[in-house]
Amino acid sequence: SLDTVLIEEVVKKVEPGGVLIVSEQHGVEAHYDRQKKALQALAATGRCTVSVGLEFLSWIYQDSIFDFRSGKISEADFLKKVDWPGNPFADYREQALFPRTTGGELLGLNAPRALTTAAKSRGLSGLTPDLQALVPPAFSEGHTLYRERFDNVMAPHVPSTSLDGYFLAQSLWDDSMAWRASEFVKANPSHCLVVIVGDFHASWGGGLPDRLRA
């Protein structure tokens, strides 16, 4: 069985310049509530400036994300500019706006959709130079056990001939989020970055936490 861990105990371990990953199963209200509680608990420690990174935001839209965080553009304009992918933004509005109360930043972390779509069908070697430039430095696909878990989940939904491409896209998501998160905390050592991400990227190893350590 899994041990239950109090949010207040977890945030005590987050040092300035650190990253706290809070995963979710998309659409589960209780998980959104835990994200908000984690943000509030971390801010209450007073140990760092709390910033937020969202999986659903690509880093290529960071200028528009900064404008929304600063109140320079409306929510409607923001959602258009960042090509919000369809999950209700209302589920994430409070988390996205939380940095306004802490002096922190809202970050886009994920790989651009054009990159993952092209890589899924053409592989890394088939990317145009413009797309090659968007691949994270020192990119690496997830390890063997992560691939096994990915195949077990995806095999009922994806032709076997497509699994390599889909796993490449999954790995590009993980690596892009890890790269952007690590660059942010290196540049902002007084901040703590809370990353809100789908559960598969974060649980059981092989995904985002492993790439962050690397």
Solvent accessible surface area in square Angstrom, and as a share of the most:
residue,aa,sasa,rsa
1,S,162,1.04
2,L,143,0.71
3,D,130,0.67
4,T,130,0.75
5,V,91,0.52
6,L,116,0.58
7,I,43,0.22
8,E,99,0.44
9,E,78,0.35
10,V,49,0.28
11,V,4,0.02
12,K,119,0.50
13,K,161,0.68
14,V,13,0.07
15,E,100,0.45
16,P,61,0.38
17,G,27,0.26
18,G,19,0.18
19,V,42,0.24
20,L,18,0.09
21,I,42,0.21
22,V,22,0.13
23,S,34,0.22
24,E,3,0.01
25,Q,104,0.46
26,H,85,0.38
27,G,59,0.57
28,V,55,0.31
29,E,103,0.46
30,A,48,0.37
31,H,33,0.15
32,Y,4,0.01
33,D,58,0.30
34,R,126,0.46
35,Q,0,0.00
36,K,43,0.18
37,K,116,0.49
38,A,5,0.04
39,L,1,0.01
40,Q,90,0.40
41,A,17,0.13
42,L,0,0.00
43,A,33,0.26
44,A,90,0.70
45,T,50,0.29
46,G,65,0.63
47,R,87,0.32
48,C,20,0.12
49,T,37,0.22
50,V,1,0.00
51,S,0,0.00
52,V,0,0.00
53,G,0,0.00
54,L,2,0.01
55,E,18,0.08
56,F,36,0.15
57,L,0,0.00
58,S,12,0.08
59,W,41,0.14
60,I,77,0.39
61,Y,64,0.24
62,Q,28,0.13
63,D,113,0.59
64,S,20,0.13
65,I,0,0.00
66,F,81,0.34
67,D,48,0.25
68,F,7,0.03
69,R,45,0.16
70,S,63,0.41
71,G,49,0.48
72,K,154,0.65
73,I,36,0.18
74,S,60,0.39
75,E,51,0.23
76,A,62,0.48
77,D,63,0.33
78,F,0,0.00
79,L,44,0.22
80,K,161,0.68
81,K,104,0.44
82,V,4,0.02
83,D,67,0.35
84,W,34,0.12
85,P,54,0.34
86,G,61,0.58
87,N,42,0.21
88,P,85,0.53
89,F,11,0.05
90,A,64,0.49
91,D,33,0.17
92,Y,2,0.01
93,R,92,0.34
94,E,85,0.38
95,Q,0,0.00
96,A,1,0.01
97,L,48,0.24
98,F,27,0.11
99,P,0,0.00
100,R,104,0.38
101,T,108,0.63
102,T,39,0.22
103,G,49,0.47
104,G,0,0.00
105,E,51,0.23
106,L,0,0.00
107,L,13,0.06
108,G,2,0.02
109,L,1,0.00
110,N,16,0.08
111,A,5,0.04
112,P,1,0.01
113,R,129,0.47
114,A,62,0.48
115,L,0,0.00
116,T,4,0.03
117,T,81,0.47
118,A,9,0.07
119,A,0,0.00
120,K,67,0.28
121,S,91,0.59
122,R,120,0.44
123,G,23,0.22
124,L,58,0.29
125,S,113,0.73
126,G,32,0.31
127,L,13,0.07
128,T,65,0.38
129,P,113,0.71
130,D,117,0.61
131,L,27,0.13
132,Q,77,0.34
133,A,81,0.62
134,L,38,0.19
135,V,28,0.16
136,P,4,0.03
137,P,85,0.54
138,A,95,0.74
139,F,41,0.17
140,S,47,0.31
141,E,79,0.35
142,G,14,0.13
143,H,85,0.38
144,T,98,0.57
145,L,126,0.63
146,Y,1,0.01
147,R,57,0.21
148,E,90,0.40
149,R,51,0.19
150,F,10,0.04
151,D,36,0.19
152,N,116,0.59
153,V,75,0.43
154,M,44,0.19
155,A,55,0.42
156,P,104,0.66
157,H,143,0.64
158,V,14,0.08
159,P,89,0.56
160,S,91,0.59
161,T,129,0.75
162,S,37,0.24
163,L,18,0.09
164,D,97,0.50
165,G,12,0.12
166,Y,71,0.27
167,F,3,0.01
168,L,11,0.06
169,A,1,0.00
170,Q,12,0.05
171,S,2,0.01
172,L,0,0.00
173,W,73,0.25
174,D,2,0.01
175,D,6,0.03
176,S,0,0.00
177,M,0,0.00
178,A,5,0.04
179,W,54,0.19
180,R,71,0.26
181,A,0,0.00
182,S,31,0.20
183,E,78,0.35
184,F,22,0.09
185,V,17,0.10
186,K,142,0.60
187,A,77,0.60
188,N,42,0.22
189,P,91,0.57
190,S,67,0.43
191,H,22,0.10
192,C,0,0.00
193,L,0,0.00
194,V,0,0.00
195,V,1,0.00
196,I,3,0.02
197,V,1,0.01
198,G,5,0.05
199,D,46,0.24
200,F,51,0.21
201,H,14,0.06
202,A,21,0.16
203,S,28,0.18
204,W,191,0.67
205,G,25,0.24
206,G,2,0.02
207,G,1,0.01
208,L,1,0.00
209,P,24,0.15
210,D,42,0.22
211,R,49,0.18
212,L,40,0.20
213,R,188,0.69
214,A,97,0.75
